[in-house]
């Protein structure tokens, strides 16, 4: 028996899941939140129980120490030596990594170099990695990259129509994001289809961040996020695609720097900016259905149109589509937005949702379209941690037992 920990370090949070091998049994999962703030908290779920602990976590190092202490104090493990490996989610792997890798000094220095392209995320991942490495000197480590699944894009799909040297000299191109989720969901759909050789899938990862991808025969051929996770569809607080000329116009009109306006694009736009209510779709939904708030209605319609435009363009790229799959917080839990999106593409694609199935709550992967629908519509709960752990097991030759 051995344990593997999947680690997902965000800029101010540290999510983890501890797996028992063989068999991929999740023993405990949790999230250390508000790292670096005056008051932090940790949520730990194990044995069907949920505990919330208030504490202060000045850096990710204290977060890691807290997690390992919990594992010992709750008798989930008897000794830290039982943790054989750590799999870490890394947001940006640039062009260096088209799959997960076992960590060595060269890998670490490349991820360090890529901090410039993901300044909020890669440094946090590295702090998490170093803290686990120090606390668990005997463990082996694997990095799983959120950009890797999108490295199969053709050049004509990842290049911007800017001077070519900006790509060759400065690395300006589309990298995509949420790759672990797109990979997991598309593989689940392919299994659902009976593992055919040919398949055309559009995955809509709609969470606080959101991205759409086109997956042909298991390979990603296009995705909506770009050089950074700001582009593509509108999100909780991010604008998604906007005309680049709006930037200098706003700088002049608001007397702000480019960085300040970019902050508005990242933190004050999307659902929050359009609705003026919240970045959380639950608040917007409540304002719509309880108060008939018009801006909330507009937000939903704009959101659906943003997503359906990408679906339309990916149907063209794929030459058709077999399955449209929804995942992540909104994709898994918000039926009225799924219905609005499918409604937008129904006329062109002949796809129709079963209203009762769409409204049903479930944590299971499921079909929500009518049998007569020409395209299947599915909800597939994502599991990025499982992708990380599977890759860790495969790369380190750990017994899967399945
Ligand atoms: P994520 O980034 O995947 O955690 O998704 C967060 C988004 O999902 C927020 O806009 C939430 O409001 C939305 N959401 C709606 N319903 C739920 C739910 N039952 N559980 C989690 N997230 C939800």
Boltz pocket constraint, residues with backbone or C-beta under 6 A from the ligand:
constraints:
  - pocket:
      binder: B
      contacts: [[A, 206], [A, 207], [A, 208], [A, 209], [A, 236], [A, 279], [A, 280], [A, 281], [A, 282], [A, 283], [A, 328], [A, 329], [A, 330], [A, 333], [A, 334]]
      max_distance: 6.0
